[in-house]
Amino acid sequence: MFDIEEWLPFLLAKSHQEAHGMMKDAVADFGLTPPQFATLAFLWKCDGFNQHELGCLMRVDRTTIGGIIDRLEKLGYIRREPDPQDRRSYVLFVTPRGKLVRDDILSSLETVGSIIDGRLTREEQQQLYVLLRKFRMPNPKEEEKNDL
């Protein structure tokens, strides 16, 4: 008999919902949403992505990444510069203001990580990271559709 509470897609969705809610609360004081924070965090890691590269890395479509970038730019956290390789595209950089709030944002998010990590042993955490990274890998069937 089907049990919704034992169905993996349901469990993943509910886990995401809870983690997303905690992240949302943690970054709200900085005027950010979780996707905006993630975008900024990718740029903290490696400044100078073009919009297309960043969207692919984050696995979001062009419209979504464009909207996120617009809002981050309005907040003064990033700036766009014409891509010297492709004048139809922009390269993204974290502004001094975006660098200045980094430690405060990450400090605010420490509690979220502690709450989630606190539910698992260190071994379970490592196992979960491995399993979740598998979900983050591109789906071969999706790639086939995009190639058509």
MARVEX-816446 format. One line per 2 residues: number of its first residue (from 1); their letters; for each residue y, z, x of N, C-alpha, C. Coordinates in nm, 4 decimals, decimal comma, m for minus. Example, Ala and Ser with C-alpha at 12.3 -4.5 7.8 and 13.67 -1.06 7.14 Angstrom:
1) AS) m0,5690/0,7800/1,3190/m0,4500/0,7800/1,2300/m0,3300/0,7800/1,3200; m0,2250/0,7080/1,2850/m0,1060/0,7140/1,3670/0,0030/0,7870/1,2900
//
This chain:
1) MF) m0,1187/0,0000/0,0838/0,0000/0,0000/0,0000/0,1253/0,0000/0,0884; 0,2221/m0,0797/0,0512/0,3460/m0,0920/0,1269/0,4272/0,0366/0,1194
3) DI) 0,4706/0,0845/0,2351/0,5550/0,2041/0,2421/0,6823/0,1675/0,3182; 0,7927/0,1581/0,2468/0,9200/0,1178/0,3059/0,9575/0,2059/0,4236
5) EE) 0,9228/0,3353/0,4165/0,9612/0,4285/0,5231/0,8795/0,4108/0,6510; 0,7769/0,3284/0,6456/0,6955/0,2986/0,7637/0,7105/0,1527/0,8078
7) WL) 0,8027/0,0796/0,7451/0,8237/m0,0617/0,7755/0,9259/m0,0724/0,8876; 0,8886/m0,1345/0,9981/0,9727/m0,1402/1,1172/1,1124/m0,1967/1,0909
9) PF) 1,1280/m0,3083/1,0201/1,2647/m0,3574/0,9953/1,3530/m0,2544/0,9235; 1,2963/m0,1796/0,8312/1,3720/m0,0764/0,7605/1,4127/0,0344/0,8579
11) LL) 1,3179/0,0789/0,9410/1,3465/0,1855/1,0373/1,4538/0,1427/1,1380; 1,4450/0,0192/1,1845/1,5467/m0,0325/1,2766/1,6834/m0,0388/1,2085
13) AK) 1,6863/m0,0877/1,0856/1,8131/m0,0991/1,0130/1,8762/0,0383/0,9905; 1,7978/0,1357/0,9528/1,8508/0,2701/0,9278/1,8939/0,3369/1,0584
15) SH) 1,8218/0,3138/1,1656/1,8608/0,3679/1,2963/1,9923/0,3058/1,3412; 2,0043/0,1743/1,3222/2,1296/0,1057/1,3557/2,2447/0,1608/1,2727
17) QE) 2,2199/0,1796/1,1452/2,3240/0,2284/1,0551/2,3753/0,3653/1,1018; 2,2853/0,4529/1,1399/2,3267/0,5862/1,1843/2,4017/0,5798/1,3173
19) AH) 2,3485/0,5051/1,4142/2,4143/0,4929/1,5447/2,5507/0,4256/1,5302; 2,5573/0,3223/1,4491/2,6834/0,2501/1,4261/2,7876/0,3436/1,3650
21) GM) 2,7472/0,4249/1,2703/2,8396/0,5198/1,2071/2,8949/0,6201/1,3070; 2,8094/0,6704/1,3948/2,8559/0,7650/1,4970/2,9503/0,6961/1,5951
23) MK) 2,9169/0,5736/1,6352/3,0039/0,4983/1,7263/3,1382/0,4698/1,6602; 3,1330/0,4327/1,5326/3,2555/0,4009/1,4586/3,3508/0,5198/1,4597
25) DA) 3,2979/0,6378/1,4334/3,3811/0,7583/1,4348/3,4372/0,7860/1,5744; 3,3559/0,7631/1,6770/3,3960/0,7941/1,8145/3,5057/0,7022/1,8672
27) VA) 3,5079/0,5770/1,8240/3,6069/0,4821/1,8780/3,7261/0,4594/1,7849; 3,7218/0,5167/1,6661/3,8282/0,4938/1,5674/3,9655/0,5394/1,6172
29) DF) 3,9706/0,6494/1,6918/4,0997/0,6991/1,7411/4,1669/0,6026/1,8377; 4,0923/0,5083/1,8893/4,1466/0,4089/1,9823/4,1776/0,2766/1,9118
31) GL) 4,1629/0,2769/1,7779/4,1907/0,1573/1,6997/4,0799/0,0539/1,7077; 3,9606/0,0969/1,7514/3,8499/0,0044/1,7739/3,7393/0,0192/1,6712
33) TP) 3,6635/m0,0876/1,6547/3,5364/m0,0853/1,5821/3,4257/m0,0925/1,6873; 3,3010/m0,0608/1,6529/3,1934/m0,0721/1,7516/3,1813/m0,2115/1,8156
35) PQ) 3,1921/m0,3221/1,7398/3,1857/m0,4522/1,8070/3,3032/m0,4764/1,9030; 3,4208/m0,4260/1,8675/3,5350/m0,4399/1,9574/3,5126/m0,3576/2,0839
37) FA) 3,4598/m0,2359/2,0668/3,4272/m0,1542/2,1844/3,3261/m0,2268/2,2725; 3,2208/m0,2818/2,2134/3,1174/m0,3505/2,2913/3,1775/m0,4667/2,3705
39) TL) 3,2668/m0,5411/2,3075/3,3325/m0,6530/2,3745/3,4130/m0,6032/2,4939; 3,4889/m0,4989/2,4719/3,5688/m0,4402/2,5797/3,4777/m0,3888/2,6913
41) AF) 3,3663/m0,3268/2,6547/3,2725/m0,2745/2,7550/3,2111/m0,3870/2,8389; 3,1808/m0,5012/2,7779/3,1318/m0,6153/2,8551/3,2384/m0,6621/2,9537
43) LW) 3,3635/m0,6600/2,9110/3,4721/m0,7032/2,9998/3,5002/m0,6000/3,1086; 3,4806/m0,4710/3,0801/3,4930/m0,3698/3,1850/3,3880/m0,3953/3,2929
45) KC) 3,2733/m0,4383/3,2486/3,1617/m0,4635/3,3404/3,1886/m0,5866/3,4272; 3,2479/m0,6891/3,3663/3,2721/m0,8138/3,4385/3,3895/m0,8882/3,3742
47) DG) 3,5062/m0,8684/3,4283/3,6264/m0,9380/3,3818/3,6141/m1,0885/3,4058; 3,6791/m1,1677/3,3228/3,6900/m1,3102/3,3502/3,5916/m1,3996/3,2785
49) FN) 3,5214/m1,3475/3,1781/3,4355/m1,4328/3,0957/3,5228/m1,5247/3,0126; 3,4727/m1,6455/2,9815/3,5421/m1,7220/2,8789/3,4846/m1,6794/2,7440
51) QH) 3,5542/m1,7144/2,6371/3,5136/m1,6693/2,5039/3,3711/m1,7114/2,4706; 3,3349/m1,8331/2,5041/3,2017/m1,8833/2,4725/3,0941/m1,8037/2,5467
53) EL) 3,1147/m1,7802/2,6766/3,0181/m1,7038/2,7555/3,0004/m1,5633/2,6982; 3,1115/m1,5006/2,6648/3,1065/m1,3650/2,6111/3,0341/m1,3615/2,4773
55) GC) 3,0621/m1,4582/2,3909/2,9919/m1,4663/2,2631/2,8427/m1,4839/2,2811; 2,8020/m1,5681/2,3749/2,6591/m1,5882/2,4028/2,5961/m1,4603/2,4555
57) LM) 2,6644/m1,3933/2,5464/2,6136/m1,2694/2,6043/2,5960/m1,1621/2,4973; 2,6898/m1,1569/2,4047/2,6847/m1,0563/2,2986/2,6010/m1,1009/2,1801
59) RV) 2,5651/m1,2301/2,1803/2,4874/m1,2899/2,0718/2,5632/m1,2850/1,9389; 2,6901/m1,3270/1,9443/2,7708/m1,3409/1,8225/2,8292/m1,4817/1,8195
61) DR) 2,8571/m1,5298/1,7005/2,9064/m1,6668/1,6864/3,0532/m1,6769/1,7270; 3,0998/m1,8020/1,7391/3,2364/m1,8285/1,7868/3,3438/m1,7653/1,6986
63) TT) 3,3251/m1,7731/1,5688/3,4248/m1,7181/1,4771/3,4348/m1,5675/1,4935; 3,3200/m1,5017/1,5024/3,3183/m1,3556/1,5162/3,3829/m1,3125/1,6465
65) IG) 3,3431/m1,3734/1,7576/3,4000/m1,3333/1,8869/3,5495/m1,3649/1,8904; 3,5905/m1,4741/1,8267/3,7329/m1,5076/1,8219/3,8131/m1,4010/1,7502
67) GI) 3,7608/m1,3512/1,6385/3,8296/m1,2457/1,5635/3,8365/m1,1150/1,6409; 3,7279/m1,0815/1,7078/3,7251/m0,9588/1,7889/3,8288/m0,9685/1,9007
69) ID) 3,8314/m1,0820/1,9670/3,9253/m1,1020/2,0775/4,0693/m1,0978/2,0274; 4,0959/m1,1592/1,9121/4,2312/m1,1532/1,8536/4,2758/m1,0084/1,8362
71) RL) 4,1869/m0,9258/1,7800/4,2238/m0,7867/1,7534/4,2409/m0,7069/1,8832; 4,1540/m0,7304/1,9815/4,1678/m0,6609/2,1100/4,2973/m0,7001/2,1807
73) EK) 4,3336/m0,8264/2,1656/4,4583/m0,8733/2,2262/4,5785/m0,8076/2,1572; 4,5748/m0,7986/2,0238/4,6844/m0,7338/1,9501/4,6970/m0,5859/1,9866
75) LG) 4,5845/m0,5216/2,0170/4,5868/m0,3809/2,0590/4,6358/m0,3650/2,2031; 4,6463/m0,4763/2,2734/4,6924/m0,4717/2,4121/4,5845/m0,4352/2,5126
77) YI) 4,4570/m0,4450/2,4707/4,3467/m0,4084/2,5599/4,2986/m0,5251/2,6467; 4,3204/m0,6478/2,6013/4,2793/m0,7647/2,6798/4,3893/m0,8705/2,6738
79) RR) 4,3799/m0,9666/2,7641/4,4697/m1,0820/2,7605/4,3861/m1,2071/2,7830; 4,4362/m1,3174/2,7281/4,3706/m1,4476/2,7458/4,4530/m1,5310/2,8422
81) EP) 4,3825/m1,6066/2,9234/4,4485/m1,7036/3,0102/4,3720/m1,8342/2,9972; 4,4409/m1,9466/3,0077/4,3699/m2,0745/3,0002/4,2595/m2,0799/3,1066
83) DP) 4,1449/m2,1326/3,0675/4,0320/m2,1466/3,1589/4,0594/m2,2636/3,2521; 4,0661/m2,2395/3,3831/4,0954/m2,3501/3,4747/3,9859/m2,4575/3,4754
85) QD) 3,8646/m2,4212/3,4321/3,7522/m2,5157/3,4272/3,7536/m2,6004/3,3001; 3,8131/m2,5450/3,1919/3,8092/m2,6118/3,0615/3,9354/m2,5741/2,9841
87) RR) 4,0315/m2,6627/2,9762/4,1595/m2,6279/2,9141/4,1509/m2,6031/2,7644; 4,0361/m2,6317/2,7021/4,0186/m2,6008/2,5598/3,9756/m2,4559/2,5385
89) SY) 3,9475/m2,3864/2,6470/3,8914/m2,2521/2,6403/3,9826/m2,1514/2,7100; 3,9554/m2,0234/2,6869/4,0319/m1,9163/2,7493/3,9393/m1,8252/2,8277
91) VL) 3,9944/m1,7670/2,9335/3,9254/m1,6660/3,0116/3,9873/m1,5320/2,9736; 3,9042/m1,4281/2,9652/3,9480/m1,2986/2,9141/3,9527/m1,1943/3,0249
93) FV) 4,0589/m1,1149/3,0233/4,0767/m1,0096/3,1228/4,1200/m0,8807/3,0542; 4,0738/m0,7685/3,1068/4,1168/m0,6384/3,0581/4,2565/m0,6116/3,1127
95) TP) 4,3450/m0,5660/3,0265/4,4825/m0,5336/3,0672/4,4850/m0,3940/3,1307; 4,5961/m0,3593/3,1944/4,6083/m0,2220/3,2457/4,5875/m0,1173/3,1351
97) RG) 4,6389/m0,1456/3,0160/4,6184/m0,0518/2,9040/4,4696/m0,0407/2,8706; 4,3981/m0,1532/2,8716/4,2544/m0,1523/2,8447/4,1760/m0,0761/2,9497
99) KL) 4,2232/m0,0806/3,0722/4,1586/m0,0046/3,1809/4,1922/0,1439/3,1689; 4,3138/0,1736/3,1270/4,3601/0,3114/3,1159/4,2804/0,3914/3,0119
101) VR) 4,2425/0,3293/2,9006/4,1715/0,4022/2,7939/4,0202/0,4098/2,8176; 3,9717/0,3401/2,9180/3,8271/0,3328/2,9426/3,7613/0,4708/2,9472
103) DD) 3,8098/0,5588/3,0344/3,7464/0,6897/3,0505/3,7542/0,7726/2,9226; 3,8657/0,7641/2,8512/3,8794/0,8397/2,7262/3,7827/0,7887/2,6195
105) IL) 3,7681/0,6576/2,6110/3,6745/0,6001/2,5137/3,5316/0,6410/2,5485; 3,4951/0,6267/2,6745/3,3592/0,6613/2,7166/3,3313/0,8101/2,6975
107) SS) 3,4300/0,8924/2,7208/3,4146/1,0365/2,6981/3,3888/1,0649/2,5498; 3,4617/0,9952/2,4645/3,4437/1,0111/2,3197/3,3028/0,9690/2,2760
109) LE) 3,2485/0,8707/2,3446/3,1153/0,8203/2,3089/3,0008/0,9016/2,3708; 3,0313/0,9890/2,4665/2,9265/1,0707/2,5286/2,8495/1,1513/2,4261
111) TV) 2,9195/1,2052/2,3272/2,8553/1,2853/2,2242/2,7540/1,2027/2,1468; 2,7887/1,0783/2,1170/2,6972/0,9894/2,0450/2,5687/0,9728/2,1258
113) GS) 2,5827/0,9424/2,2544/2,4655/0,9268/2,3402/2,3834/1,0543/2,3479; 2,4501/1,1680/2,3561/2,3798/1,2965/2,3651/2,3018/1,3271/2,2380
115) II) 2,3611/1,2976/2,1237/2,2924/1,3231/1,9961/2,1665/1,2372/1,9862; 2,1814/1,1091/2,0182/2,0667/1,0179/2,0081/1,9622/1,0524/2,1133
117) DG) 2,0049/1,0685/2,2377/1,9103/1,1014/2,3446/1,8420/1,2359/2,3210; 1,9145/1,3297/2,2595/1,8603/1,4636/2,2358/1,7418/1,4671/2,1408
119) RL) 1,7217/1,3618/2,0676/1,6089/1,3557/1,9732/1,4794/1,3125/2,0413; 1,4905/1,2698/2,1671/1,3757/1,2134/2,2375/1,3570/1,2810/2,3725
121) TR) 1,2332/1,2839/2,4190/1,2086/1,3281/2,5559/1,2589/1,2193/2,6502; 1,2704/1,2505/2,7773/1,3149/1,1508/2,8752/1,2187/1,0322/2,8766
123) EE) 1,0902/1,0606/2,8687/0,9899/0,9529/2,8668/1,0053/0,8654/2,7422; 1,0292/0,9274/2,6267/1,0490/0,8506/2,5034/1,1762/0,7661/2,5113
125) QQ) 1,2809/0,8214/2,5719/1,4050/0,7453/2,5885/1,3790/0,6196/2,6703; 1,3114/0,6350/2,7825/1,2827/0,5204/2,8693/1,1979/0,4167/2,7961
127) QL) 1,1010/0,4635/2,7202/1,0149/0,3727/2,6437/1,0966/0,2984/2,5374; 1,1848/0,3707/2,4697/1,2678/0,3076/2,3670/1,3607/0,2036/2,4282
129) YV) 1,4199/0,2325/2,5432/1,5068/0,1350/2,6103/1,4312/0,0061/2,6400; 1,3090/0,0201/2,6890/1,2271/m0,0976/2,7202/1,2016/m0,1784/2,5931
131) LL) 1,1625/m0,1114/2,4863/1,1308/m0,1803/2,3613/1,2548/m0,2456/2,2999; 1,3670/m0,1763/2,3007/1,4893/m0,2333/2,2418/1,5404/m0,3519/2,3220
133) RK) 1,5233/m0,3478/2,4537/1,5641/m0,4634/2,5357/1,4831/m0,5877/2,4990; 1,3589/m0,5679/2,4578/1,2776/m0,6823/2,4139/1,3388/m0,7460/2,2889
135) FR) 1,3936/m0,6655/2,1997/1,4581/m0,7184/2,0795/1,5868/m0,7913/2,1142; 1,6509/m0,7506/2,2225/1,7771/m0,8124/2,2622/1,7564/m0,9474/2,3293
137) MP) 1,6347/m0,9736/2,3718/1,6043/m1,1024/2,4345/1,6152/m1,2129/2,3300; 1,6546/m1,3317/2,3722/1,6654/m1,4424/2,2760/1,5322/m1,4699/2,2066
139) NP) 1,5423/m1,4989/2,0800/1,4258/m1,5347/2,0001/1,3965/m1,6827/2,0237; 1,2783/m1,7159/2,0768/1,2478/m1,8573/2,1054/1,2630/m1,9480/1,9834
141) KE) 1,2301/m1,8994/1,8647/1,2426/m1,9822/1,7439/1,3893/m2,0110/1,7130; 1,4786/m1,9131/1,7364/1,6214/m1,9351/1,7157/1,6752/m2,0365/1,8159
143) EE) 1,6290/m2,0260/1,9408/1,6736/m2,1212/2,0432/1,6305/m2,2624/2,0081; 1,5089/m2,2775/1,9528/1,4620/m2,4102/1,9115/1,5528/m2,4687/1,8049
145) KN) 1,5935/m2,3851/1,7063/1,6836/m2,4315/1,6004/1,8172/m2,4765/1,6582; 1,8679/m2,4009/1,7547/1,9981/m2,4338/1,8144/1,9919/m2,5607/1,8968
147) DL) 1,8743/m2,5942/1,9482/1,8589/m2,7155/2,0303/1,8514/m2,8419/1,9455; 1,8227/m2,8288/1,8174/1,8071/m2,9473/1,7311/1,9383/m3,0130/1,6994
//
